[in-house]
Amino acid sequence: MLLGDLFTYTIISQDEGLIKAKITINPTHNIFEGHFPGVPILPGVCQVQAIKEILEQVLNKTLRYNKVRDVKFMAMVTPDKMPSLNCEISYKPDSNDIKVNVLLTYNEQNILKLRGNLCQI
């Protein structure tokens, strides 16, 4: 779990099927010592994990990805220049899955787009 250590989040707004949150990155986390020394970058897998953890907290369920149809990384997240990200998670329960469409941004810059399914474990 990365929540509370690598990142924290604040819910900006929440409606049925839509979560808007602000993710704050811990720039002193030890992951940045190895990824990459002197030029820290938040790994894409950590961004994808953060989305799952926020959704788990909001829905009060333990989830896992069972399908990621599209994921597009459009910019590198450097914690010194991008200390926080805006996160918009659109979700819809479908049979045993939760379908998600996610957009991470910094100011007006798109960082990540993701479409996929999660299921409860």
C-alpha positions in Angstrom: 0.0 0.0 0.0 1.4 3.4 -1.0 -1.3 5.5 0.6 0.0 7.4 3.6 3.7 6.8 2.6 4.2 7.7 -1.0 1.1 9.8 -1.4 -1.9 11.2 0.4 -5.1 12.4 -1.1 -8.0 14.8 -0.4 -11.5 14.3 -1.9 -12.4 17.5 -3.7 -15.9 16.3 -4.7 -17.7 13.0 -4.8 -20.9 12.1 -6.5 -22.4 8.7 -7.5 -20.0 7.4 -10.1 -17.5 10.3 -9.9 -14.6 11.0 -7.6 -12.4 14.2 -7.9 -9.4 14.1 -5.7 -6.0 15.9 -5.2 -3.1 13.5 -4.8 -0.1 14.9 -2.9 3.2 13.2 -3.5 5.8 12.7 -0.8 9.0 14.0 -2.5 11.2 12.4 0.2 9.9 8.9 -0.3 12.8 6.4 -0.8 11.4 5.2 -4.2 12.8 8.4 -5.7 16.3 7.4 -4.6 16.2 4.5 -7.2 13.8 6.0 -9.8 16.0 7.8 -10.7 18.9 9.2 -8.6 19.2 13.0 -9.2 16.2 13.0 -11.5 13.3 11.6 -9.5 10.3 10.3 -11.5 7.1 8.8 -10.0 6.8 5.3 -11.6 3.8 4.7 -13.8 2.9 1.6 -11.8 2.7 3.7 -8.7 0.3 6.1 -10.4 -1.9 3.2 -11.4 -1.7 1.8 -7.9 -2.7 5.1 -6.3 -5.9 5.2 -8.4 -6.8 1.7 -7.1 -6.1 2.7 -3.5 -8.2 5.8 -3.7 -11.1 3.9 -5.2 -10.7 1.2 -2.5 -10.9 3.8 0.3 -13.9 5.6 -1.2 -15.9 2.4 -1.9 -14.6 0.7 1.3 -13.7 -2.5 -0.7 -10.6 -4.4 -1.4 -10.1 -4.3 -5.2 -7.7 -5.6 -7.9 -7.4 -4.7 -11.5 -8.7 -7.5 -13.7 -8.4 -5.7 -17.0 -6.7 -2.5 -18.2 -7.9 -1.8 -21.7 -6.0 1.4 -22.2 -3.4 3.3 -20.2 -1.5 6.2 -21.6 1.3 8.0 -19.8 1.5 11.5 -21.3 4.0 13.2 -19.0 6.6 12.3 -16.4 5.7 13.1 -12.9 8.6 14.7 -11.1 7.8 15.4 -7.4 9.8 18.6 -7.2 8.0 20.2 -10.1 4.6 18.4 -9.7 4.0 18.0 -5.9 0.4 17.2 -6.4 -1.9 15.8 -9.1 -5.6 16.2 -9.8 -7.4 12.8 -10.1 -10.8 12.3 -11.7 -12.2 8.8 -11.4 -15.4 8.0 -13.2 -16.7 4.5 -12.2 -19.7 2.3 -12.9 -20.5 -1.1 -11.3 -21.1 -3.7 -14.1 -21.9 -7.3 -13.1 -18.9 -8.3 -10.9 -16.7 -5.5 -12.1 -16.3 -1.8 -11.6 -15.5 -0.1 -14.9 -13.3 3.0 -14.5 -12.2 5.9 -16.7 -9.4 7.9 -15.0 -7.6 11.1 -15.8 -4.6 12.4 -13.9 -3.6 16.0 -14.5 -1.2 18.6 -13.3 -2.6 22.1 -13.9 -3.9 21.8 -17.5 -1.4 19.1 -18.5 -2.7 15.5 -18.9 -0.5 13.0 -17.1 -2.3 9.7 -17.4 -5.5 8.3 -18.9 -6.7 4.9 -18.0 -9.7 2.7 -18.9 -10.1 -0.6 -17.1 -12.0 -2.9 -14.8 -11.5 -3.7 -11.2 -13.2 -6.4 -9.1 -13.6 -7.0 -5.4 -11.4 -9.6 -3.8 
